[in-house]
Amino acid sequence: MSFIGKTKTFLGLNALKNLVSDSMAIDMGSASTIIAVRGRGIVVDEPSVVAVNKVTGEVIAVGNEAHKMQGREARDVTVIAPLVDGVVADFERTRTMLDHFVREARSGLSHFSRRAIMSVLSEVTQVEQRALLAAAEEARISRVYMIEEGQAAAIGAGVPINDEKAAAVVDIGGGTTNVAAIISGSIIASRAERIGSSDIDVAIMDRLRRHRGLTIGVQTAERLKLELSSATEPFDPSKKLNVRGRDVQTGSPGAVDITAGEVYTITQPIIRRIAEEVRTLLADLSPEVAGDIYDRGLIMTGGGASMEGLATYLTKELGLTARVADDPRFAIVRGLSQLYEEPLLLRRVARTEPHPLIDTEATAFET
């Protein structure tokens, strides 16, 4: 075959493969999984939970459908989160969940994914990373890049990849908080604390059970957090919500009023821990980098960044300005998606070489 003929064949195969494959950006966290597909934007944004039949072990619902069951499960069903603190706690259910979300994300003609960029904690272990790679393999993703969450969040928050001045990003997710200092698209320092906004839900549930004698579910605790929580003293501490649950002593249905002031008291220890993580990272930076961050301030991303008063609290505690990125929940997946447009940077900042899973010739078709 002539060179021109081979070239036409190659281009034809490349066009065909582009037609039936997707390049994905996957932010799979303890609270939610967000997937963007190159050229199509965000196509999946669902809770990271699965509903499991207790008798057979079969996964019967994933994501939104499983979340609807949470707290109201049938007696032979349980709803679980297979990722805990941002890492795989239940491999089989994580594999099933990721496979479900990836199939949802794929276009109608696609049966596999050419590439995926996945976010990982800065302090993820090799064992935890391999578990994610194995889950991606089961989901028929041919090639996977692993990028630290702080790095992706910075890019997604608008920090230029060629910026020679340092920036500091605080990404507050459901189960983890990542703090990273970035220069020219690369991390120079990072910390990950396995605490996030979901810990506030747990603290609210514990407080009501211990001090108010009422057991409530996860969804009720989350509603209290969203409607009443504040990182700074609330404007109206007496604002209250009536919540229902089960009376601890009698076992009968019960209800109590809880105020914004009480939720503020519950929230404070968790917010202080997040501030301490940021303070610890900043203390380890060189004077030049610290000076850059003093000028620029902190950039906050992740779903937890939207908590009322959190930017004000961090500003007061750390003596730095803090601002919340646009659409902070989607900052990581935006940053991951942008790396497809920067292939040299992607290869430079990936935690590992792109991991070949299924298609050993995938690189021949990468653009």
N, C-alpha and C positions, 0 to 999 in steps of 0.2 A: 504493500500500500504506500502511496506517495505521502510526502510530508503534509501536503495540503489536505489529502484525504484523511490522514490521521488526525489533523487539527480539527477538521469538520466533525469527525466522529467524537473527539474529546469534547468539543463545544456542545454537540448534541446531547451527550451523556450528562454534561454539566447542567444544561438547561432542564433536562428531564429530572435530574436529581433535585434541582431547585424547586421544581414543580411539586414534587411529592415529599418534601422534607421541610422541617422547620428548625430555625436556630432560636433557642430559648434562653431567657434569663430567669432564673429560679431563686426566689427568696423564700426558703422553707423554714419557718420559725415555729416556736412552741405554740404561739397563739394563732397564727394564720400563715397560709401559703399564698404567695403572689407570683404569678408567672406572666411574663411579657414575651411575645413572639416578634421577632424582627420583622418590621414592616406592618405589623398589625396592632402593636401596643399591648396594653394589659388585657389579658383574656381570662385570667383566673384570679379570684380574690376570695378565698374561702377559709373558714376555720380549720385548723390542723387537728381535726378529731375524726374518729371512726366509731361506728356503732358495731358491736360484736355480739353474736349469739353465744351466750354462756355455755350452752350445751355442746354445740358443734365447733365453736371457735371461728365460725365463718363471719367475715366482715359483711354486714348487710346494708350499711350506708356510710357515706364519706362526706366530709365537708359540711355544706349547709344543711343537707338532709340529716346528717348525724347530729348537728348542733341543735336542730329543732327538737330532737328527742331528749336532749340533755336535761336531767332532772325530772323527766316524765317518761322514763324508759319502761317498757313492759318488763315483767318479772324475769324473763329469760334473756334480757338484753342489757348490756352495759356500754356506756360511751366512755372512751378513753382517748387520751392525747399520747400518741406514740413517740413524740419528741418531748423531752423534758430538759429544761434549761438550754434549749438550742441544739441538743445533740440527740442521737438515736437512742431511745430507751427500749423500744420494742421493734426489732428489725423487721419481722414479718409484716406487722401492721404498717410500719413506715413504708415498706416496699409497695404494699397494696395501695396505700394512700397516694404515694407519688405517682404510681402507674395510673391511677384514676385521674389525677389532676393533669398529667401529661397528655393522656388521651383526650381529655376535655379541651386542652389547649391546641392540639393539633388541628390543622386545616382538614377539610373533608377528604382530600386525596392522599393525605400523608399517613403512612403506616410506621414511620420511624422518625427520629430526629437526628439531624446531622451533627449538631453541636448543642451543648448547653453550658452556660456559665452559672455556677452555683455559689452562693455566699456561705461562708463558714465563720465561726468564731475565731478571733485572733489566737486564742490559746487552745484550739481544738487539738486533740491527740491524733496520732496516726491511726489508731484503732477506730476512733470516732469518724475520721475522714474516710477510711476504707469502708465503713458501714454505709455512708452516703453514696460512695462510688458504686457499691454493690447494689444499692437500691436503684440507682440510675441505670445500671446495666439491665436489671429486671424490667425497667420501664422502656427498654429499647432505645436508649440514647447512645449514639455511637461514639461521641467524644465529649469529655467533660473537663472544664477548667474550674479550679477552686480559687475563689477570691475572698480575701478577708472582708468582713462586713463593714468595718470602719473605712476601708479604702473605697468600696463601692458607694457607701453613704456620702462620702466627701464629694465624689464625682457627681453623684446624683443631686447633691445640694448646690451644685454650681461652682465648686472650686476648680479653676482651670488646671488641666493636667500639666501645663508647662509653667505653672506659677512657682517662682523660686522663693516665695515667701511662705512660711509655714502657716498651716491652718489646723485648728483642733475641732474634731467632730465628736459629739456625744450622741450615740444611737441607743435609744431606750426602747427595747422591744417588750414582748410579753414576758419572756423568761430570762432575758439577759440584757446587760448594759455594756456596750462597747465604747471605749474611749480611744481615739487615735489621733496622732499628730502626723500630718501629711505634708510632703514637699515634692513638687514636680510629679504628682501622681503616685508617689511611693511612700510607704509608711516608714517613719523613723522611730516611732514609739507607739505602743498600744497596750491596752489592758482590757480584760473581759471579766466582768463580775456576773455570776449567775443569779441575778436578781433583776426583776423588771416589773412592769405594771400589773402583771397577773398576781404578784405577791401581795398587792394591795387587796385584791379580791379575797385571797386566803386570809389576810389579816382581818378584814371586815367580818368574814364568816366566823373566825375564831373569837373575835370580840363579842359578837352577838350571842354566840353559844355560851361563852364563859360568864359574861356580865349581864346579859339581858335574858338568858334562858330560852333563846330561840335559835333553832337550826334552820338556816336558809341554804338555798342552792347557789351554784356558780352563777347562773344567769341573773339572779336577784342581786348578788354581790356586785356583779359587773354593772348593773343598772345604777346601784348606789354610788359606785365609783364615778361613773360618767356624769351623773346628775349633781352629786354633792361634793366630790373631792376637790381639794385645792392645795397647792403647795405652799401658799401663803395664807395668813389668817383670813377666813372668808368674810366677805362684806356683810353678810347676814348670817351669823352663826346659828340663829334660831330656825332658819329654813329647814323644813323637815319633810321626810317621806314616810309613809306608812308601809311597812313591809310585812309580808305573810310568810309563815313557815310552819315548823313543827315545834310545839312546846317541849322543852327538854325534860321536864318533870312528869308531865301527864301523858306525853306522846300524842296529844290531840293537836289539831290545827290551832295556830295562834298568830298574833300580830303585835308589832311594837312600832312606835315612832322612833326614827333616828334622825338626828340633826346634822347639819353641815359642820357644826363645831365638833361633834363627836367623830365624824369621819376625818376631819382635819387632824385630830389627835392620833387616830389610827394610822394615817398616811405618813406622818412626820418621820418616824424611825426609818422607813424605807427611802424616803427622799434624802435623808441625811446620809445614808449609805451610798447612794448614787453620787452625791456631792463629794464624799470622801474619796471615791474612786477617781473622780476627775482631779481632785487636789493631789492625790498620790502620783498620777501621771505627770501633772504639770511640774511637780517638785523634781522629777528626774530629767527634765529637759535642759539642754544647754542654754546659756544666757541669750544667745542670738535667737534661738527658736522661741524662747519664752518672750522675748521682745516682740517678735512677729505676732505671736498669739495675743499679747497684750493690746497691740494695735488693732487686730482684726476681731478679737473676741471669740466666743464659742459658737459653733453652729450645731443646732439640735435637730435630730432626725428620729424616725421611728414613731410608732403609734403613741408611746408614752410621752413624747415631746409635746403633745397637744394638751396635757393637763393644765388646767387653769393656774396661772401664777408660777409655773415652774421656771420659766426664763427669768422672771423677777427674783425668785428665790436663789437661783444659781448666781445671778449677778451680785446679789447682796453677800452671799456666802464666800464667793471666790474673788470678788473685786474685779470681775471682768464682765464686759457686756456679753449677753447671750441672746441669740435670736433663733427663732424656729424656722426651718426651711419650708419652702412651699410644698404642700402636700407631703408632710414628713413621713407618713406611712409608706410612701412609694419611692422614697429617696434611694434605697438600696437597689431596687429593681431597675430604676432609671439609670443608676450608675453602671450596673451590670450590662444593660442594653447598650449604653454608650460605648462600652469597651469593644463591641463588635466593629465600631467605626475606627478603632485605634488598635489594629492587630499587633503592632510592635509593642505597644504598652501592655496589651493583654498577655503576651508571652513573657514579658519582663516581670510583671507583678503577680502572675499566677503562683500559687503556693507550690504546685508541682507542674511538671510537664503535662500538656493536655493528655488526659488518660484515655488511651484507645480501648473501647469496650467491645463494640460489635463489629463495626466496619473498619477493617484494618487499612483500607484505602481511602478513608474519609478525607485525608489531607489533600488528595489529588483534586478534590472538588471544592475545597474551601475558597472563599473569596476574601 
